[in-house]
Amino acid sequence: MPNTEIELKPVDFITVGTIGPKGRRMFHLQAGKGNQIVSLVIEKEQAWALSEAVKELIDDLDERYPNPDGKPTEVDMDTVDMELREPIEPIFRVSQMGLGYDEDNNMIVLVAQELVPSETDTEPDEPEPGIVRMWCDRSQMRALSLQAISTVQSGRADPRQNGRVVYYWT
């Protein structure tokens, strides 16, 4: 969906989940505000990298800009609904993501950019990639980080196989 620009500020929820059996799972990044649900397709490696980046960012923010109570940002995953919401209708596949922090509002923004396949390297009328900005508080992002790594780890016992037989020579 080229030229899409969506801003969810702030989100009511944000999560990562999968659809499909192990070995053929499709990863989704999903966020919503009010009646609007935005689903995006991401790769397993992107979910893992997002988890790590968010963890590092929140740890850094907790040190540089402490919470009002002075405690690190934590979340009880038993009290947070991290399930994907229906309808799960991805608007695009993500090519890259970025994180930012708004100090004035104490909000983290996750920006996802659409993967736009290029037919040729010199195509002048190449469509602009879609963008989704999801504004979250620290606890929502901590929950997202924990959910993303849990989802990645819930796959095959040996993720190096990635659906293939792996031979090792010693």
Backbone hydrogen bonds in HBPLUS format (Angstrom, degrees):
<---DONOR---> <-ACCEPTOR-->    atom                        ^
c    i                          cat <-CA-CA->   ^        H-A-AA   ^      H-
h    n   atom  resd res      DA  || num        DHA   H-A  angle D-A-AA Bond
n    s   type  num  typ     dist DA aas  dist angle  dist       angle   num
A0003-ASN N   A0128-GLU O   3.17 MM 125  5.47 159.4  2.21 148.3 150.8     1
A0131-ILE N   A0004-THR O   2.71 MM 127  6.01 154.1  1.77 146.0 152.1     2
A0006-ILE N   A0131-ILE O   2.94 MM 125  6.39 157.4  1.99 151.8 158.9     3
A0133-ARG N   A0006-ILE O   2.83 MM 127  6.23 162.0  1.86 157.3 162.8     4
A0008-LEU N   A0133-ARG O   2.84 MM 125  6.12 173.1  1.84 171.5 172.9     5
A0135-TRP N   A0008-LEU O   2.93 MM 127  6.12 178.3  1.93 169.2 168.7     6
A0011-VAL N   A0135-TRP O   2.88 MM 124  5.88 160.7  1.92 172.7 166.6     7
A0012-ASP N   A0032-GLY O   2.63 MM  20  5.68 169.2  1.64 157.4 161.3     8
A0013-PHE N   A0032-GLY O   3.40 MM  19  5.55 150.9  2.49 140.8 142.8     9
A0032-GLY N   A0013-PHE O   3.09 MM  19  5.55 152.7  2.17 145.1 145.0    10
A0015-THR N   A0030-GLN O   2.79 MM  15  5.36 155.1  1.85 160.3 166.8    11
A0030-GLN N   A0015-THR O   2.88 MM  15  5.36 171.6  1.89 154.9 156.7    12
A0017-GLY N   A0028-HIS O   2.99 MM  11  5.36 154.9  2.06 146.8 154.8    13
A0028-HIS N   A0017-GLY O   2.75 MM  11  5.36 159.2  1.79 165.5 166.5    14
A0019-ILE N   A0026-MET O   3.00 MM   7  5.30 142.6  2.14 135.9 147.5    15
A0026-MET N   A0019-ILE O   2.84 MM   7  5.30 155.2  1.90 145.9 153.9    16
A0024-ARG N   A0021-PRO O   2.88 MM   3  5.53 159.6  1.92 139.7 145.2    17
A0042-ILE N   A0027-PHE O   2.99 MM  15  5.39 165.5  2.01 130.6 135.2    18
A0029-LEU N   A0040-LEU O   2.86 MM  11  5.15 155.9  1.92 143.7 151.9    19
A0040-LEU N   A0029-LEU O   2.79 MM  11  5.15 151.4  1.88 152.1 161.5    20
A0031-ALA N   A0038-VAL O   2.98 MM   7  5.41 155.4  2.05 149.4 157.1    21
A0038-VAL N   A0031-ALA O   2.77 MM   7  5.41 177.3  1.77 174.1 175.0    22
A0033-LYS N   A0036-GLN O   2.93 MM   3  5.38 150.1  2.02 149.1 158.7    23
A0036-GLN N   A0033-LYS O   3.01 MM   3  5.38 153.8  2.08 138.3 135.4    24
A0091-ILE N   A0039-SER O   2.87 MM  52  6.25 152.0  1.95 172.5 163.8    25
A0041-VAL N   A0092-PHE O   3.06 MM  51  6.32 165.1  2.08 144.6 149.3    26
A0094-VAL N   A0041-VAL O   2.87 MM  53  6.06 167.7  1.88 176.4 172.2    27
A0046-GLN N   A0043-GLU O   3.00 MM   3  5.07 122.7  2.34  97.0 112.1    28
A0047-ALA N   A0043-GLU O   3.02 MM   4  6.44 150.3  2.11 151.1 159.4    29
A0048-TRP N   A0044-LYS O   3.05 MM   4  6.38 158.6  2.09 150.6 156.0    30
A0049-ALA N   A0045-GLU O   2.90 MM   4  6.08 166.3  1.92 147.1 151.1    31
A0050-LEU N   A0046-GLN O   2.82 MM   4  5.88 155.6  1.88 146.0 152.9    32
A0051-SER N   A0047-ALA O   3.02 MM   4  6.19 157.7  2.07 144.7 150.4    33
A0052-GLU N   A0048-TRP O   3.09 MM   4  6.42 162.3  2.12 153.7 157.5    34
A0053-ALA N   A0049-ALA O   2.91 MM   4  6.08 164.8  1.93 151.7 156.2    35
A0054-VAL N   A0050-LEU O   2.92 MM   4  5.99 165.6  1.94 153.9 157.6    36
A0055-LYS N   A0051-SER O   3.04 MM   4  6.16 160.4  2.08 146.1 151.9    37
A0056-GLU N   A0052-GLU O   3.02 MM   4  6.24 167.0  2.04 152.0 155.0    38
A0057-LEU N   A0053-ALA O   2.92 MM   4  6.09 159.1  1.96 147.9 154.1    39
A0058-ILE N   A0054-VAL O   2.91 MM   4  6.08 171.9  1.91 157.9 159.3    40
A0059-ASP N   A0055-LYS O   2.99 MM   4  6.13 163.2  2.01 151.2 156.5    41
A0060-ASP N   A0056-GLU O   2.99 MM   4  6.14 155.9  2.05 145.1 151.7    42
A0061-LEU N   A0057-LEU O   2.80 MM   4  6.07 158.9  1.84 153.1 159.6    43
A0062-ASP N   A0058-ILE O   2.82 MM   4  5.96 162.2  1.85 153.8 158.0    44
A0063-GLU N   A0059-ASP O   3.24 MM   4  6.42 139.0  2.42 135.1 145.0    45
A0063-GLU N   A0060-ASP O   3.16 MM   3  5.19 127.3  2.45  94.3 107.9    46
A0064-ARG N   A0060-ASP O   2.86 MM   4  6.11 167.3  1.88 156.9 160.4    47
A0065-TYR N   A0061-LEU O   2.64 MM   4  5.21 158.8  1.69 145.2 152.8    48
A0070-GLY N   A0067-ASN O   2.77 MM   3  4.99 153.6  1.84 111.9 121.0    49
A0079-THR N   A0076-ASP O   2.97 MM   3  5.73 163.8  1.99 123.5 128.7    50
A0115-LEU N   A0093-ARG O   2.76 MM  22  5.67 155.6  1.81 164.3 160.0    51
A0095-SER N   A0113-GLN O   2.74 MM  18  5.81 167.7  1.76 159.2 163.4    52
A0113-GLN N   A0096-GLN O   2.88 MM  17  5.46 165.0  1.91 171.3 172.9    53
A0098-GLY N   A0111-VAL O   2.87 MM  13  5.13 145.3  1.99 141.9 151.9    54
A0111-VAL N   A0098-GLY O   2.82 MM  13  5.13 170.0  1.83 153.8 157.3    55
A0100-GLY N   A0109-VAL O   2.91 MM   9  5.10 142.6  2.05 144.8 152.7    56
A0109-VAL N   A0100-GLY O   2.91 MM   9  5.10 160.3  1.95 131.2 137.6    57
A0102-ASP N   A0107-MET O   2.81 MM   5  5.26 172.1  1.82 165.1 167.9    58
A0106-ASN N   A0102-ASP O   2.77 MM   4  5.59 116.3  2.18 143.3 161.9    59
A0107-MET N   A0102-ASP O   3.20 MM   5  5.26 152.8  2.28 136.2 141.9    60
A0108-ILE N   A0136-CYS O   2.82 MM  28  5.25 166.9  1.83 160.3 162.1    61
A0136-CYS N   A0108-ILE O   2.76 MM  28  5.25 166.4  1.77 158.9 163.6    62
A0110-LEU N   A0134-MET O   2.92 MM  24  5.15 161.2  1.95 140.1 145.4    63
A0134-MET N   A0110-LEU O   2.88 MM  24  5.15 162.1  1.91 145.3 151.4    64
A0112-ALA N   A0132-VAL O   2.88 MM  20  5.25 164.4  1.91 153.7 158.7    65
A0132-VAL N   A0112-ALA O   2.95 MM  20  5.25 152.4  2.03 148.8 156.4    66
A0114-GLU N   A0130-GLY O   2.85 MM  16  4.94 160.2  1.89 148.6 149.4    67
A0141-MET N   A0137-ASP O   3.14 MM   4  6.45 158.1  2.19 152.3 158.6    68
A0142-ARG N   A0138-ARG O   2.81 MM   4  6.06 153.5  1.88 151.8 159.7    69
A0143-ALA N   A0139-SER O   2.98 MM   4  6.12 161.1  2.01 145.0 149.8    70
A0144-LEU N   A0140-GLN O   2.93 MM   4  6.18 150.4  2.02 140.9 149.8    71
A0145-SER N   A0141-MET O   2.90 MM   4  6.14 158.3  1.94 148.7 153.6    72
A0146-LEU N   A0142-ARG O   3.02 MM   4  6.31 164.0  2.05 152.5 156.0    73
A0147-GLN N   A0143-ALA O   2.84 MM   4  5.98 160.1  1.88 151.0 157.1    74
A0148-ALA N   A0144-LEU O   2.83 MM   4  5.93 161.6  1.86 152.5 157.4    75
A0149-ILE N   A0145-SER O   3.18 MM   4  6.38 168.6  2.19 151.4 153.4    76
A0150-SER N   A0146-LEU O   3.06 MM   4  6.11 154.7  2.13 142.5 150.2    77
A0151-THR N   A0147-GLN O   2.87 MM   4  6.00 155.0  1.93 149.4 156.1    78
A0152-VAL N   A0148-ALA O   3.01 MM   4  6.24 159.4  2.05 149.2 154.4    79
A0153-GLN N   A0149-ILE O   2.99 MM   4  6.10 163.1  2.02 146.5 151.2    80
A0154-SER N   A0150-SER O   3.03 MM   4  6.11 121.1  2.39 136.4 150.3    81
A0154-SER N   A0151-THR O   3.30 MM   3  5.19 143.5  2.44  94.0 104.2    82
A0155-GLY N   A0152-VAL O   3.43 MM   3  6.05 158.5  2.48 117.0 118.3    83
A0161-GLN N   A0158-ASP O   3.04 MM   3  6.01 165.6  2.06 128.8 132.2    84
A0162-ASN N   A0159-PRO O   3.21 MM   3  5.49 129.9  2.48 104.1 114.9    85
A0164-ARG N   A0161-GLN O   2.74 MM   3  5.13 156.3  1.79 119.2 127.6    86
